[in-house]
Amino acid sequence: MSGTLSIDVFSDVICPWCFVGKRRLERALDETGLALTTAIRWLPFELNPGMPPEGMERALYRARKFGPDRAAALDRDMTALGRQEGIGFAFDRMQRTPNTRAAHCLLAHAARSGRAGAAVEALFTAYFEQAIDIGDEARLVEIGAGLGLDAAEVRAAVRDEALHEGVAGHEQDAGRLGIGGVPFFIVDGRWSVSGAQPVEVWREVLHRAHGSPAAVHGG
């Protein structure tokens, strides 16, 4: 049996758990053994909606939010977890925590040509593995051009008031759904998956959504 499954993903491109969650979902999709096509829609959820447009020095931001010792411990733990998921987190090279509104506008623009999946991967990679400031307009234009998007159109998109309002609208939708953290996945409009769940959990969800018995773990 074959079918198409819709998956809406609320996430932020500076959320490390969202990057981990993406990797785990991808692995689960590869391992289900189902003849399954997915339509994944990436939806915005700004972790720091009040962040200044120019962002903030990351060390200062993290120290204020967690305290310096806990911030360092969180980075160490996430770096170790990332290695297990094939992600090379470059926390030690990151200089700024960006405002992500413009990055979400780039995602919305990329979605118009079916390139949102490639765009979100490029943004995660740029920020987390290359320590690029994805709040910087010039860097966003470079990322968009790397996806084959017209540079001038990307520059216009990240400034587009309608796209900015669209991002805010989706975030209001998340609030109405009671979503308080990300990643948050809505599968086929019927099942919700909160957090970066293990591959085993995803396999069960995907089999259930597809209408097939879940595979036995380890079988």
C-alpha positions as a Markdown table, in Angstrom:
| # | Residue | x | y | z |
|---|---|---|---|---|
| 1 | Met | 0.0 | 0.0 | 0.0 |
| 2 | Ser | 1.3 | 3.4 | -0.8 |
| 3 | Gly | 0.2 | 6.9 | 0.3 |
| 4 | Thr | 1.2 | 10.4 | 1.0 |
| 5 | Leu | 1.5 | 11.6 | 4.6 |
| 6 | Ser | 1.5 | 15.3 | 5.6 |
| 7 | Ile | 3.8 | 16.4 | 8.4 |
| 8 | Asp | 3.8 | 19.9 | 9.7 |
| 9 | Val | 6.9 | 20.9 | 11.6 |
| 10 | Phe | 7.0 | 23.9 | 13.9 |
| 11 | Ser | 10.6 | 24.7 | 14.5 |
| 12 | Asp | 13.2 | 27.4 | 14.8 |
| 13 | Val | 16.5 | 27.3 | 12.8 |
| 14 | Ile | 18.5 | 28.1 | 15.9 |
| 15 | Cys | 17.0 | 25.3 | 17.9 |
| 16 | Pro | 19.5 | 22.4 | 18.2 |
| 17 | Trp | 16.8 | 20.0 | 19.3 |
| 18 | Cys | 15.0 | 20.9 | 16.0 |
| 19 | Phe | 18.0 | 19.9 | 14.0 |
| 20 | Val | 18.3 | 16.6 | 16.0 |
| 21 | Gly | 14.5 | 16.0 | 15.6 |
| 22 | Lys | 14.9 | 16.5 | 11.8 |
| 23 | Arg | 17.6 | 13.9 | 11.6 |
| 24 | Arg | 15.7 | 11.4 | 13.7 |
| 25 | Leu | 12.5 | 11.8 | 11.6 |
| 26 | Glu | 14.6 | 11.4 | 8.4 |
| 27 | Arg | 16.1 | 8.2 | 9.8 |
| 28 | Ala | 12.7 | 6.8 | 10.7 |
| 29 | Leu | 11.3 | 7.6 | 7.3 |
| 30 | Asp | 14.3 | 5.7 | 5.8 |
| 31 | Glu | 13.8 | 2.7 | 8.1 |
| 32 | Thr | 10.0 | 2.2 | 8.0 |
| 33 | Gly | 10.0 | -0.1 | 5.0 |
| 34 | Leu | 6.7 | 1.6 | 4.0 |
| 35 | Ala | 5.9 | 2.7 | 0.4 |
| 36 | Leu | 5.4 | 6.2 | 1.8 |
| 37 | Thr | 5.6 | 9.6 | 0.4 |
| 38 | Thr | 5.7 | 12.6 | 2.7 |
| 39 | Ala | 4.7 | 16.2 | 2.3 |
| 40 | Ile | 6.6 | 18.1 | 5.0 |
| 41 | Arg | 5.8 | 21.7 | 5.7 |
| 42 | Trp | 8.2 | 23.7 | 7.8 |
| 43 | Leu | 6.4 | 26.3 | 10.0 |
| 44 | Pro | 8.0 | 29.1 | 12.0 |
| 45 | Phe | 8.3 | 29.2 | 15.8 |
| 46 | Glu | 10.8 | 31.9 | 16.9 |
| 47 | Leu | 12.4 | 31.0 | 20.2 |
| 48 | Asn | 13.4 | 34.6 | 20.8 |
| 49 | Pro | 10.7 | 36.8 | 19.1 |
| 50 | Gly | 11.9 | 39.8 | 21.1 |
| 51 | Met | 15.6 | 39.4 | 19.9 |
| 52 | Pro | 17.0 | 42.7 | 18.5 |
| 53 | Pro | 17.1 | 42.6 | 14.7 |
| 54 | Glu | 20.9 | 42.5 | 14.8 |
| 55 | Gly | 20.9 | 39.6 | 17.3 |
| 56 | Met | 23.1 | 39.4 | 20.4 |
| 57 | Glu | 26.5 | 38.2 | 21.4 |
| 58 | Arg | 25.9 | 34.5 | 22.0 |
| 59 | Ala | 28.0 | 34.1 | 25.1 |
| 60 | Leu | 26.2 | 37.0 | 26.7 |
| 61 | Tyr | 22.8 | 35.7 | 25.7 |
| 62 | Arg | 23.5 | 32.2 | 27.0 |
| 63 | Ala | 25.0 | 33.5 | 30.2 |
| 64 | Arg | 21.9 | 35.6 | 30.9 |
| 65 | Lys | 19.5 | 32.8 | 30.0 |
| 66 | Phe | 21.2 | 29.8 | 31.7 |
| 67 | Gly | 24.3 | 31.1 | 33.6 |
| 68 | Pro | 27.7 | 30.5 | 32.1 |
| 69 | Asp | 28.4 | 27.2 | 33.7 |
| 70 | Arg | 25.1 | 25.6 | 32.8 |
| 71 | Ala | 25.4 | 27.1 | 29.3 |
| 72 | Ala | 28.7 | 25.5 | 28.8 |
| 73 | Ala | 27.4 | 22.1 | 30.1 |
| 74 | Leu | 24.4 | 22.3 | 27.8 |
| 75 | Asp | 26.7 | 22.9 | 24.8 |
| 76 | Arg | 28.9 | 20.0 | 25.8 |
| 77 | Asp | 26.0 | 17.6 | 26.1 |
| 78 | Met | 24.4 | 18.7 | 22.8 |
| 79 | Thr | 27.7 | 18.4 | 21.0 |
| 80 | Ala | 28.0 | 14.8 | 22.2 |
| 81 | Leu | 24.4 | 14.0 | 21.2 |
| 82 | Gly | 25.0 | 15.7 | 17.9 |
| 83 | Arg | 27.8 | 13.3 | 17.1 |
| 84 | Gln | 25.4 | 10.4 | 17.6 |
| 85 | Glu | 23.1 | 12.0 | 15.0 |
| 86 | Gly | 25.8 | 12.9 | 12.5 |
| 87 | Ile | 25.7 | 16.6 | 13.4 |
| 88 | Gly | 28.9 | 18.5 | 14.0 |
| 89 | Phe | 27.7 | 21.3 | 16.3 |
| 90 | Ala | 30.2 | 24.2 | 16.2 |
| 91 | Phe | 29.1 | 26.0 | 19.4 |
| 92 | Asp | 32.7 | 27.0 | 20.2 |
| 93 | Arg | 32.8 | 29.1 | 17.0 |
| 94 | Met | 29.4 | 30.7 | 17.2 |
| 95 | Gln | 29.7 | 34.5 | 17.9 |
| 96 | Arg | 26.0 | 35.6 | 17.8 |
| 97 | Thr | 22.5 | 34.4 | 18.5 |
| 98 | Pro | 20.5 | 35.8 | 15.7 |
| 99 | Asn | 17.0 | 37.1 | 15.3 |
| 100 | Thr | 15.5 | 34.4 | 13.0 |
| 101 | Arg | 12.5 | 36.3 | 11.5 |
| 102 | Ala | 14.3 | 36.9 | 8.2 |
| 103 | Ala | 15.5 | 33.3 | 8.0 |
| 104 | His | 11.9 | 32.2 | 8.4 |
| 105 | Cys | 11.0 | 34.5 | 5.5 |
| 106 | Leu | 13.6 | 32.9 | 3.4 |
| 107 | Leu | 12.0 | 29.5 | 4.2 |
| 108 | Ala | 8.6 | 30.8 | 3.2 |
| 109 | His | 10.1 | 32.1 | 0.0 |
| 110 | Ala | 11.9 | 28.8 | -0.8 |
| 111 | Ala | 8.6 | 26.9 | -0.2 |
| 112 | Arg | 7.1 | 28.7 | -3.1 |
| 113 | Ser | 9.3 | 26.7 | -5.4 |
| 114 | Gly | 9.3 | 23.5 | -3.4 |
| 115 | Arg | 12.7 | 24.1 | -1.8 |
| 116 | Ala | 11.7 | 24.6 | 1.8 |
| 117 | Gly | 13.3 | 21.2 | 2.8 |
| 118 | Ala | 16.6 | 22.1 | 1.2 |
| 119 | Ala | 16.4 | 25.6 | 2.7 |
| 120 | Val | 15.8 | 24.4 | 6.3 |
| 121 | Glu | 18.7 | 22.0 | 5.9 |
| 122 | Ala | 21.0 | 24.7 | 4.6 |
| 123 | Leu | 20.0 | 27.0 | 7.5 |
| 124 | Phe | 20.6 | 24.4 | 10.1 |
| 125 | Thr | 23.9 | 23.5 | 8.6 |
| 126 | Ala | 25.0 | 27.1 | 8.2 |
| 127 | Tyr | 24.2 | 28.0 | 11.8 |
| 128 | Phe | 25.1 | 24.9 | 13.7 |
| 129 | Glu | 28.0 | 23.4 | 11.7 |
| 130 | Gln | 29.5 | 26.4 | 10.0 |
| 131 | Ala | 28.8 | 29.0 | 12.8 |
| 132 | Ile | 27.3 | 31.5 | 10.2 |
| 133 | Asp | 25.2 | 34.3 | 11.5 |
| 134 | Ile | 21.9 | 33.5 | 9.8 |
| 135 | Gly | 20.4 | 36.8 | 11.0 |
| 136 | Asp | 22.7 | 38.6 | 8.6 |
| 137 | Glu | 20.9 | 39.5 | 5.4 |
| 138 | Ala | 23.9 | 39.0 | 3.1 |
| 139 | Arg | 24.4 | 35.5 | 4.5 |
| 140 | Leu | 20.8 | 34.7 | 3.9 |
| 141 | Val | 21.1 | 35.9 | 0.3 |
| 142 | Glu | 24.2 | 33.6 | -0.1 |
| 143 | Ile | 22.3 | 30.7 | 1.4 |
| 144 | Gly | 19.3 | 31.3 | -0.9 |
| 145 | Ala | 21.5 | 31.6 | -4.0 |
| 146 | Gly | 23.2 | 28.3 | -3.0 |
| 147 | Leu | 19.7 | 26.7 | -3.3 |
| 148 | Gly | 19.4 | 28.1 | -6.8 |
| 149 | Leu | 17.1 | 31.0 | -5.8 |
| 150 | Asp | 17.5 | 34.4 | -7.4 |
| 151 | Ala | 19.6 | 36.6 | -5.1 |
| 152 | Ala | 17.6 | 39.7 | -5.7 |
| 153 | Glu | 14.4 | 37.9 | -5.0 |
| 154 | Val | 15.8 | 36.4 | -1.8 |
| 155 | Arg | 16.9 | 39.9 | -0.6 |
| 156 | Ala | 13.4 | 41.2 | -1.3 |
| 157 | Ala | 11.8 | 38.2 | 0.4 |
| 158 | Val | 13.6 | 38.7 | 3.7 |
| 159 | Arg | 12.4 | 42.3 | 3.8 |
| 160 | Asp | 8.9 | 41.5 | 2.6 |
| 161 | Glu | 6.4 | 42.8 | 5.1 |
| 162 | Ala | 3.7 | 40.3 | 3.9 |
| 163 | Leu | 6.1 | 37.3 | 4.6 |
| 164 | His | 7.0 | 38.8 | 8.0 |
| 165 | Glu | 3.3 | 39.0 | 8.8 |
| 166 | Gly | 2.9 | 35.4 | 7.5 |
| 167 | Val | 5.6 | 34.2 | 10.0 |
| 168 | Ala | 3.8 | 36.0 | 12.8 |
| 169 | Gly | 0.5 | 34.4 | 11.7 |
| 170 | His | 1.8 | 30.9 | 11.8 |
| 171 | Glu | 3.3 | 31.6 | 15.3 |
| 172 | Gln | -0.2 | 32.7 | 16.4 |
| 173 | Asp | -1.5 | 29.4 | 15.0 |
| 174 | Ala | 1.0 | 27.6 | 17.2 |
| 175 | Gly | -0.2 | 29.5 | 20.2 |
| 176 | Arg | -3.8 | 28.6 | 19.5 |
| 177 | Leu | -2.7 | 24.9 | 19.2 |
| 178 | Gly | -1.1 | 25.2 | 22.7 |
| 179 | Ile | 2.4 | 24.7 | 21.3 |
| 180 | Gly | 4.9 | 26.0 | 23.8 |
| 181 | Gly | 8.1 | 24.5 | 22.5 |
| 182 | Val | 9.8 | 23.0 | 19.5 |
| 183 | Pro | 10.2 | 20.9 | 17.6 |
| 184 | Phe | 6.6 | 20.0 | 17.3 |
| 185 | Phe | 5.2 | 17.8 | 14.6 |
| 186 | Ile | 1.6 | 17.3 | 13.4 |
| 187 | Val | 1.2 | 14.1 | 11.4 |
| 188 | Asp | -1.6 | 13.8 | 8.9 |
| 189 | Gly | -3.5 | 16.4 | 10.9 |
| 190 | Arg | -4.3 | 13.8 | 13.5 |
| 191 | Trp | -1.2 | 12.9 | 15.6 |
| 192 | Ser | 1.1 | 15.3 | 17.4 |
| 193 | Val | 4.7 | 14.5 | 18.3 |
| 194 | Ser | 6.4 | 16.9 | 20.7 |
| 195 | Gly | 10.1 | 17.1 | 21.0 |
| 196 | Ala | 13.0 | 15.3 | 19.2 |
| 197 | Gln | 11.6 | 11.8 | 19.8 |
| 198 | Pro | 13.8 | 8.7 | 19.2 |
| 199 | Val | 13.6 | 6.9 | 15.9 |
| 200 | Glu | 11.7 | 4.0 | 17.5 |
| 201 | Val | 8.9 | 6.3 | 18.5 |
| 202 | Trp | 8.8 | 7.8 | 15.1 |
| 203 | Arg | 8.6 | 4.4 | 13.5 |
| 204 | Glu | 5.5 | 3.6 | 15.6 |
| 205 | Val | 3.9 | 6.9 | 14.7 |
| 206 | Leu | 4.5 | 6.5 | 11.0 |
| 207 | His | 3.2 | 2.9 | 10.9 |
| 208 | Arg | 0.1 | 4.0 | 12.8 |
| 209 | Ala | -0.5 | 6.9 | 10.5 |
| 210 | His | 0.0 | 4.7 | 7.5 |
| 211 | Gly | -2.5 | 2.2 | 8.8 |
| 212 | Ser | 0.0 | -0.6 | 9.2 |
| 213 | Pro | 1.0 | -2.5 | 12.3 |
| 214 | Ala | 4.1 | -1.0 | 14.0 |
| 215 | Ala | 7.3 | -3.0 | 13.6 |
| 216 | Val | 8.5 | -4.7 | 16.7 |
| 217 | His | 11.5 | -2.8 | 18.1 |
| 218 | Gly | 14.7 | -4.6 | 17.2 |
| 219 | Gly | 12.9 | -7.0 | 14.9 |
